[in-house]
Amino acid sequence: MNSVPDQDTAGRFGLLSGTFLICAALLAFEISTVRTINFAIGPSYIFVAISLAMLGLTTAGSVLSLFDLTRHRHRRSVILALLCIAISLLILLTHSTVVSAKESLNEAIRLAGMKNGLDGVVRANLIHGPLHAMQIGLVLTLPYFLFGALLSFLFATSAPEEYSRLYAADLIGAALGCAGIVAAMEWTGYAFSVSLPVLAGFGAAMCFARKDHARLRFAAALGLVAFALLPLWDGYRALIEPGSDPNYLVRDYKHETAPSERWVGWNSFTRVAAIEETGKPGAGAVLSLANGDGMAFLMADRREGAGPRTHPPVIPALIAGVPETALIVFAGAGADMMSLIDHGSRSVTGIELNARLVEAALALPDYGLAGFMAQDAAKLLIAEARSFLERDETLYDMVMVSWSGATAIYHFGALGGTTQYVFTYEGLSALLDRVAENGTAVILQVNKFDMLHGLRRYMAERGLPGPDRAAIVLYKDGTNNQWDASWDDNPLLIRLDGWTDTEISEVSERASAYGFEIAYAPGRETPEAYRAYAEILQADDPDAAVRAAAERTTKRLGVLPDNRPFILDHFDPTRYLSRDFWQLRTTGVVAYEDTFHLMRVVYTLAVALLAFVLALAPLALRRKKPASRRRSSVWFIYFVALGAGFMFVEIGLIQSTSLLYGNPGLTIAIVLGLVILSTGLGSLCSNWCFDKGLTIRRSVVLVCLYAIAAAVLGPLAVDSVMGADLAVKLAVTAILIVPGGLAMGQLFPQGLALAGAEDASLVPWAWAINGAMSAAAAGIAPLIAQATGFTALYVIGAGFYALAFLLPLARQPVDATPAVS
């Protein structure tokens, strides 16, 4: 390896500062882009785009490992600065591409919807969604390729003893970028938040450019100032902010009305739009989340002398009987609350996660939401539902889980709905604990068979008798009323004290008046189509009833735990072994679900295979002696173990602790930020730790012990502070995450130093392998979590780290300042 001369203090500071800023830019870019892609093409295809981006990083490292980068060290500052400027400009190109893809997808869906309604929209999404995701992903590969090239070149032209500080600057900058972009997305406009990574990129260019490159520094400074001001210009905002199809957002797929957006706002995880039908100002407004993934309704102000307003989701609550006090989970803009108060409820509390949604409703003053919220009878709180249920001590005559305006949240494989933890067994238990004596719980969404299974377990654990009399299930013709659907429209009315015959007759009468029929009620004959409800409620062994139902339907049924909260996922993983699953089908709702799952699995496996091919390519292309090839193979396994192990543990940590904070943006800022920050601090102190006797082998043991401890103790720690104050949650999160981050942070820079001392070309190759494992694990980890739960991710992560323990290099200490030949 070529000798690397000492740098002056100013040069080292510029190098570390530039590394800090460009890595902050890249993680901020990834998080903000995920939010945009979520709106533009939907959460289901985010991984398609992001995985291609990570393959771009892998390709850069693999290609550059074939060249002697140290020959260009004398031009390093110029090359790094130019790469930063190019990355910044390509970030803008990516956002412009998303705008174009969104316009094209909107048009394809519009034409399909006008011709074939919902069925046409589903088909159009299934066909055009992946194509546009690939289009976006291919453009994303450009900035990620340059980022991979920048890191490869930076480390390859630095002395090995500098790796720990550079890697620390990388990770600490990424942690700041994570927290900073979440804050920007919450508190600034869309244009500025997506421009923030661009500004950081130009700032990095200024840091990398040496004093004797005044023109380059001036150009970077000019770019920074220009893009700080451009968000003020409407033309710039139109260039980078994707537009919507208001008809699609209100689910008017045939375009039979003329809606328009009156207000649009973004937060850290979604887009909110207030939409009115043109020419009908008194008809109410729709508050749409993301690309129509969820919605809430804003009801017109009640006029004097008018009858009570009846929001459709409240009808099952009225059928059960108007309560004196009620809690509405997923309250939206208060439509359910308004309806219950209009019908006679004395006090109604509503819980809504999305503050921007309420802001949108208040931005339309003619609807009177502000006046409604000023009433003593109404209390609309901004809170995450599960967290609120855990800390609330009030008992209510009715707890109603309304239709959710939920959106999906994604980061590096962590994909889930913002509301999923309300419907796990632990969430259902917290909900039923808030129901007063002789009170009622009303559940409108998800699969009711699963909820009845949870009810049986809840009543058994608390010694409550008569589960067969504790529930009434309704249905209505012309709705999604299949009992085994991923979600159904069949309202579930729960009374833990049991429904009396008189109450059942009253419910039946009111249900009929609203067009509902009885799917299950105690003492009533159950229609054949809903025998499963009777079986789960009346069985001596409810778990056996679930197994029997699953065998009949080939679906995975039953209430889910917090460890596996994928409430809409009924896919049975044993079907992976079935030939039937691997046959593509495109008709029917179930077929669409199977087809999408098949496409997801095939794409994930293809990405993983391509990632390994790209990472392995240098072994085949470089002319090495057999002994050198064997040694390179050892390093390949080492960096595969580190990259995959880190990803599995990181995703497990994000998902396991996401329940604490409710707000998805806050979860990313705190949890992901802490993981990256503590790993960076581990890297920063790794030279000192290895000077004191720490070795790669001992570090691996620490990481493995940590991962197993986190798998066992993490869920217990999270459960113990669910209802605690934010400060307590932060402390517990830090205690859970920081030790593992410090241990994991030792391994990459020290391994990189040892590898670089053997062969300079191994340095960029290590970054290629790291990117390949990020792409592969981000797709595979969610599939494993859906099949087995998040705990498995820790165990698999520990298994990958254990591979490094078995390698020959793991048995020798690493010199903090390896010899440079």
N, C-alpha and C positions, 0 to 999 in steps of 0.2 A: 504494500500500500504506500502511496506517495506521502511524503512528509507534508505536514500542514503547519505553516508558520504561525506564530502567536499573533493575536489580534490586539489592538489597543482597546482601552476601556470603552471609548465611544463607539468603535466598530462593533464590539461585542454587544453593547446595549442596543444598537440599531438592529442587529441581527435578531436578538431575543424579542425586541419590541415588534419587529416586522412579523416574526413567527407568531407571536401572540395575536396580533391583529388579523392576519390572514386566516388563522384557524378560527378566530371568533367570527369572521365573515362567513366562512364555509358552514359552520354549524347553524348560524343565524339564517343563512340562505336555505339550508335544508329544512329547518322548522317552518319558516315562512312559506316556502314553496309547497310543503306538504299541505298546509292550510289552503293554499290556492288550488292545488290539484284536487283536494277533497271537494271543493265547490265545482271545479270545472268538469271533472269526469267521474267523480264519486269515489268513496273510500275503498271500494273493492279493487280499484286498479292502481292505487297509490304504489303498491309494491312493484308493479310492473315498471313504472317510471323510475323509482328510486333504485331498484336493483340494476337497471341499465347504467345509471349514474355511477354506482359503485364499481361496476365492471370497467368503466372508463378509468377510474383510479387504478384498478388492477393492471389494465393494459399499459398505462404509463410506466408503472414500476417495472413491469416485465420487459418492456422495450428498452428502457434506459439501463437496465441491468446488463445489456449486451454491449454497452459502450463504456469507455473510460472517462467518466465525468470529471475526474480530478484535473484533467488537462485544461479545463475551462475555469479553474478556480480564480484566475486573475480577473475574470470578467463576471464574477459571481454577483456582485451587487447590482450590476446592470441587468443581468439575466433574471434575477429574482424580482427586481422592480418591474420589469416589462411583463413578467408572468402575472404579477398582481394586477397590473392595469388591464391585461387581457382577460383575466378572470372576472374582473369587475364589469367589463363590457359584455362578456358572455352571460353574466347573470341577468343583465337587461334583455339580452336576446332570448333567454329562456322564458322570461315573463311575457314577452311579446308573442312567443310561440304558443304559450298557454292561451292567450287571448284569441289567437287565430284558431287553435284547436277547439276552443269552447264555442266559437261562432259556427264552426263547421258541424260540431256535434249537435248544437241547438237546432240547426236547420235539418239535419237528418232525422232527429227525433220529432220535430214539428211535422214533417211530411209523413212519417210513419204513423204518428198519432192521429193526424187528420184522416188518414185512410183506414186504420185498423184499431184506433183507440188504444187502451192500455196494453193489449197484446202486441200491437205494433211498436209501442214505446219500449216494451221489455226486449223484443227482438232487436230493435235498433241499438239499444244500450249494449246488448250482448255482442253485437257485431262491431259497432263503431267504437265502443268504449275502449276495448283493448288496443285497437289500431291507433287511436289518438293518444292513449297512454304510451305506446311505443314511440310515437312521433315526439312526444314531450321528452321521453326518456333518452332518445337518441340525441336530442339537443342538449339535455343535461349532461351527457357524457363529455361534452366539450369543456365546460369549466372544471368538471371533476378530473378529466384527463390532465389538464394543466395543473390542477392542485396536486395530483399524484406526482407529476413531473417536478413541481416545486419542492415537495417534501423529499423526493428521491435525490434531487440535485443538492438541496440544502444539506442533508445529512452526509451524502457521499463526499462533499467538499469540506466537511468539518472534521475536526479531530475526534476520535472516539471518546475521549474524556469529556467532550462537550455534549454528548448525546443526551445525558440525563437532564441537563439544563434546557436543551432545545426541546426535548419531548415534554418536559414540564411546562415550558412556555406554550407549546402546542395545546396541551390539555387544559391548562388554566385559562388560556384564551378562549378555547371552545366552551368552557363552563361559563365564562362571562358572556360570550355570545349567546348562549342558551338563555340565561337570565335576562340579558338586555333585549333580545328580540321578543320575548314574551311580554316584557313591560311595554315595548314599543307597539306591539300588536294590540294590547289592551288599551293604551292611552293615547295613541296617535292615529292618524288616518292611514288608510291602506297604502297610499302611494309612498308616504315617508317610511312606513315600517318595512316595505319590501326594498326600499332604497338604502336602508341602513347597512346591509352587507356590502353594498357597492361603496359606500363611504368608508367602511372599514378596509376594504380592498385598496382604495386609493391611499388611505392612511398608511397601510403596510408598505406600499410602494415608496412613499416618502421616507419611511424608516430604513428600508433596504438600500435605497440610493445613497451613495456616499457623498460627502461634501463636494468632491470634485466633479459630481454629476449634477450641476446646478439646473441644467435645462430639464433633465428628467424629473428632478424633484419639483420644479416649477409646474411641469405638465401634470404631475400627480396632484399637486395642490390645487391647480385649476380645475381638474376633474372633481375633486372633493367638494369645492365650493359650488360648482355648477350643479352637481347632483344633490347637494343640500337644498338648493333653491328650486330645482325643477318640480318637486311635488306640489309647489304652489300654482303650477300651470295646468289648466284643464286639459290641454292637448297631451301632455305627458301622462296624466292620470288615465286618459282614454287609451293610451298606447299600452299600458301595463296592467290595467284592471279588467278582468274578464266580465262580460256582460251576461245577462240572464234572459230567459224566456218566461215572462210573468205567467203565461198560461200554464206552462209546465209546473211552475212553482205552486200554483193553486190547484194542480191536478185536473185542469181542463184540457185533456189531451187532444180532444177533437177541435179545440179552438172555437168554441161556440160563444164565448164571451170576449170582452175587451178590457182585461185588467191592466193596471199600470202601477209601477212602483212609486209610492209617495215618499218613502224614506229608506235609506240603505246604510247599514253600519257593519263593521267587522269587529270581532274580538280575537283572542289568541287562538281560538279553535274553530270558529265558524263565521259565516256571513248571515246577517239578519236583514230581511226586507219586509216592509209594511206595504201590502198590496190592496188596492181597491178596484172594484169593477167600475169602469168609466160610466158615468151617467147614473150610478146608483149609490150615492153617498150615504144613504141611511141603511144600507144592507149589511153593514159591518165590514171589517177588514181582515185579511189573512196575514199573519206574521209567519213568514217562511224561513226555515233554517237551512243553511247550506244550499244544495241544489234540490230543494224540495224534500230532503230526507225526513224532515219533521216540520210540523206547523202548529201554530196556535191561532186562536180566533179572538178578535177584538169586537165585542158586541156594541151595537149602537146604544147611546144613552137612553135610559128608560124615560119615556115621556109621561107627563102627569096624567093620571087617569087610565094609562095603558095597563094591560094585564101583565102577569109575570113573564119574564123572558125565560125561555127553555133552551139551553144549549144542549144539543143531542147527547154528548157524553154523560150529562147529568140524569138522563131518563132512567137508567138502572137504579140510581140512588133514589129517585122519586118512587120507583116501583117498590123498593125496599121499605120506604117510609121516610118522610122528611125528618131529618134529625134536628135536635136543638143545637148541638155543637158538632162541628165537622172539621176534619183536616183533609185538604185536597193536596195530594202528591202530584207533582207535575202540573202546577196551576196555570202555567202560561201567562196570559195577560188578564187572568181573572174571570174569564167567561163562566166557568163552572161555579165560582164563588158567587158571582152576580145572580146566577140562576137559583142557587140554593137560598140565598137571602131573599130574593123575590118570592120564593115559594114558602117562606116562613121560618127559615133557620135563624136562630138568635145570634150565633157567633160562628164565623167560618175563618179558618186559617189556611192560607195557601203557601206552598213551597215551590219556588221556581229557581232553577240553577242559573239560567242565562240572564244576567242583568241587562245585557244589550237588548234582549227581547222586550223587557219592561220599558226600557228607554225608548224603543221604537213606538210602543203603544202610547207612552206619554207625549211623544212628538206629534200625535194627532189629537189635539185638545178637544175637538168637537165630539169625541167619543166619551168624554167624561170620566176617564179612568182615575185621574187625580182626585176628583170629587168622591168617587166611590171608595178609594183607598183611605180617604179622610174619615170615613164612618167608623164608629166604635165597633160595629159588628164585623168589619172586614180587616184582616191582617195579612198582607201579602209580603212574604219574606224571601229574600234572596239567599238561598242556601242549597247545598247538595242534599238530596232527599235522605239517603241512607245515613249520612252523618247526623242530620237533624233527628231522625228517628231514634238514633242511638243515645243522643244526649237529652232529648225532650222527655219530660216526666208527666206531661198532661195526658189525661184520658179523655177520649172523644166518643160521642155517641156514634159517630161514623168516621171511618178512615177510608177515603176513596182514592184509588190509584187511577188517575185519569189517563187518557191517551197521551202519549209522550211526544214532545217535539224534540226527540233525541237526535243527536248526530254521532257519527263514529269518530273516534280519535285514533290517530296512528302516529307512532314514532319507532322507526327501526324494528318493525315486526310487532310492536305492541299495538294491537288493533282491538278496539272494543267500544261498545256504546256507552254514552255518559250515564245511562240509567240502569245498566245491567245488574249492578249490585243490589238493587231494590228487590229483584226477583229471585235471588239465590235463597237457599233455605235460611241462612242467617238474616237476610234482608226481610223475608216473609215473617220470620219470628219477631224481629224488631217492630214490624208493622202491626202484627196482631197483639203485641204487648201494649200498644197504645189504644186499644179498643176497650171502652168502658163496659161494665156489666150490662147485659142485654143490648149491647151495641152491635154495629154491623160493619164489616169490612167489604168494600166493593172493589173488585179488580176487573179492569176492562180489557187489558191486553195480554200478551204472551199466550202460552199454551195452558189451558185450564186444567188439563189432565196432570201436568207437571205441578201446578199449584195445589191440586187436591192431594197429590202425593206428599207435598210439603205440609199440608194441613194435617194429614194423618200422623206424620212424624211429630209435629208440634204438639198435637193433643196427647199423643202417647207419652212424650217426654214430660208433660205437665200433669199427667194423670187425669185428663179430662175425658168424661164418658160420652158415648153417643156420637161418634164421628159421622155416622150415616145420616144424622139429623142436623148436622152443622152447616150444610151447604145447599144452595139452590143454584142451578145453572140455567140460564135462559139462552134462547137462540132466535134468530129471525131469518126467514127465507130471503134469498137474494143477497146474502152477505157471505163473508168467509167463515162459514160455520162448521167446517170439518173438525172433529175433535182432535185429530192427530196432526193438524197443520202446525208449522213452526210458531205461528201466532193465529189466534182466532178472534172473531167478533162476539163470542158468547160470554155475556157478563156473568161473573161469579159473585154471588152474595153469600157471605160467611157470617154466621152467628154462632159463636163458640158455646153459648148456653143452649143452643138447639132451637130450631124453628118449631113452633107449635102448629097444630092443624089449622087453627083459626088464622094464624099469620100466613101460613102457606096459601090458604084460600084467598086472603086479601092480596097477597103478592100475585097470585095467578090472575085475579080479576084486573089488577092494575096493569100487569104485563100484557094481557089481551087488549086492553084499551090502547096501548102504545104499539101494538103490532108484534109483540114478542110471544113466544111459546115456551113451554117448560121442557128443557132437555133432561133435567134431573131435579126432583124434589122429594123429600122424605114422604113415604107413604103413597106416592103417585107412580103410575106405570111409566117406565122409562122407554122412550122410543128406541127401536133396535139400533138406529144410527148412533145412539149415545149410550149404549150399554157399558162402554168403558168407564163412564163416570160412576155408574152404580157399582161396578166391579171394584174400583179402587177405594170407594167409600165403605163398601160393605164387606170386603175381604178380611178374613182373619189375619192374613199376612199381606199387607199392601205391597211389600217389595216383590213378592211372588206375582202379584197382579201386574206390576210394572213390567216384570220380565216377560210375562205372557203377552202383554200388549205389544211390547217391543218385538217379540218374535213374529207376531202377526203382521206387523207393519214394516219390518226391517228397518226401524228407526230406533234411535237411542232416546228413550223416554225417561221421565222422572225428574224430580227437583234437583237442582245443581248446587254445589257448594261454592263458597267464595273462591276456593282454589281453582275452580273451573267455571267461571261465570258467563259462559257463552250461551245466553238464554235462547237465541234463535237457531242454535246449531243442534240439529237432531241427527246429524250424520253418524252412523255407526262405523267406527274405524275398522271393525272386522270386515267391512265390505271392500277394503283395499285388496283383500285376498279373493274377491269375487270377480269372475269374468264379466258379469253383468255391469259392474260399475265402470269398467274400462270401455264400454260401448257407448259412443256418443249418441244422446237422444235430445231432441229439441222440441218436444210437444208436451204441453201440460205444465202446471205450476211445479209439481214435484220434479219433473224432468228438467225444468229450468234450473232448479236448485242443484240437482245432480250434475248437470252439464257445467254449471259454473264451478262447482267444487272440483270436477275433473280437470277443467281448464286451469284452475289454480294450482292443483297438484302437479300437472304436467309442466306448467311454466316454471314452478319452483324447482323441480328436478332439472329442467333444462338450464336454468340459471346456475344452479349449483354445479352441474357438469361443465358448463362453459367457464365458470369461475376457476375450477380446478385445471382445466385445459390451459387457460391463460396464465395461471400461476406456474404451471409445470413447464410451459413452453421454453423458458430459458435453459432448463436442464437439457433439452433436446437440441437447442440451437447453439449453445455455447460449446466450444471444443475444449473438453476437459479430459484429463487422465482419469482412468477408472477410480483411483483412490479419491481424487477430487470430487468425482460424481457421487461417490458414497458419502463423502462429508457434506456435500450440498444437500443430499437427500435427508441427512440428519437435521440440517438446519430447516429444510422444508417442513418436516414433521414438527419441529419446535415451534415455528411461527404459525403453523396451522393450529397447533394446540392452544397457543396464546390467543390468537384471533378468534377462534370459535368459542373457546372457553369464556373469554371476556364477554362476547355477545350473549351467550346463553345466561350467564350470571346477571348481566346488565338488564336484559329483558325481564328476567325473573324479579329483579328488584323493582323495576318500574311498575310492573303489574301488581306485585304484592303490596306495595305501599301506596298505589294510586287511590285506594279507598280512603286514605286518611284526609285527603285534601279536597276531594269532590271536584273542584274546578280543574279541568284537564290542563289548562295552561299553567296553573300553579304547580301541578304535579310534575310537568316537564321541567319547569324552572328549578324546582327544589330537588326532586329526586334525581333526574338526569344530571342536573348541574352538580349535585353533591358527588355522584358517582365519578364524573369526569374530573372534578376539582380534586377529590381525594386521591384519585389515580395519578393526577399531575403532581400532587405533593409527594406521593410515594416515589415518583420518578426523580423529583428534585433532591430527595434525601437518599437516593439509592447508592450513590458513590460512598457517602458516609457510612451507610448501613453495611455495605460490602467491605469497606475498610475495617469495620468492627467484627467481621467474621461471618456475615450472612452470605449464603451461597444461593445459586439458582435452585439447587435441590431443596434447601431449607425453605426458600420462598414458596416453592410449589407446595410443600407440605402445609404451610400456613394458609395458602389460598384454598386448598382442598378442605382443610378443617373449617375454614370460614364458610365456604359454600354449603357444607353439610349443616353447620350450625344455623346459617340463615334459613335453610329449608325447614329446619325443625322449630327454631325459636322465632323466626320472622312473623309467621301468622299469629302466634301467641302475643307478640309485642304489639302488632297492629290492632288486634282485637282489644287489648287492654287499654288502649288510649283512643278508641274510636270517638268517644264523646268528650274527650279532653279539650283544653284550650289549644290554640295554635302553637304557643310556645312549647308546650309539652310534646305535641306531635313533632315539632321540629327537632327537639332534643332526642326523642326516640328514633326518628329517622336518621339523624347523624350517628347515633350509637350503632344503628344497624348497618349503615353503609360505609362509614369512614374507615373502620379497620380493614374491610375487604379491599377498598380502593387503595389504601396505603400498601397492602401486600401485593395486589395485582400490578401496581405501578412500578414495582422493582424489576419485573421480569423482562419487559420489552427493551428498555434502554440498555440494560446490562447484557442481554443476549445480543442486541444489535452491536454493542461495542466489541464483544468477543467475536462475532461473525465478521465484522468489518476488519478486525485485526488479522483475520485469516485471509479474507478476499474482499476487496473493495466493492466488487460487483454484487455481493450479497446484501449490501445496504439497500439499494433501490428494490431489489427482489423481495426483501422482507416487507417493504411497504406494499408491494404487489400482492403478496400472500395475505397481508392484513386486510386489504380491500376485498380480496376474493372471499375471505371468511365472513366479512361483514355482509356481503351480498348473499352468500349461501345461507348463513345462519338466520338472517332476518326473514327469510321465507320459510325455512324449515321449523324454526322455533315455534311460531304460532300454530302450525299443524300439530306439533307434538303437544303443545299446551292444550289445544282443543281436545285432543284424544285422551290425555292423561292428567292434565292440570299443571299449574305453574311450578309446583314442587319438583317435578321431573326436570325442569330446566336447570335448577341448581345442581342436581345430581349429574346431569349430562355435562354441565360446565366443569364440575369437579373432575369428571372422567377425562375430559380433554386436557385439563391441566396435569392430570396424573401421567399422561403420555410424556410430558417433558421430564418428569421424574425418572422415567425409564431410559432416557437417552444418555449416551456416553458423556456428552458435554455437561449434563446436569450433575455429574459427580466431581466436577472440579471447580474450585473457586474462581471468580472472575476478578482479575486485577482492575482496580478502579481506573487506572490509566494504562490501558493495554499498549504494548509495544507497537510502534508505527515503523514499518520497514521503509 
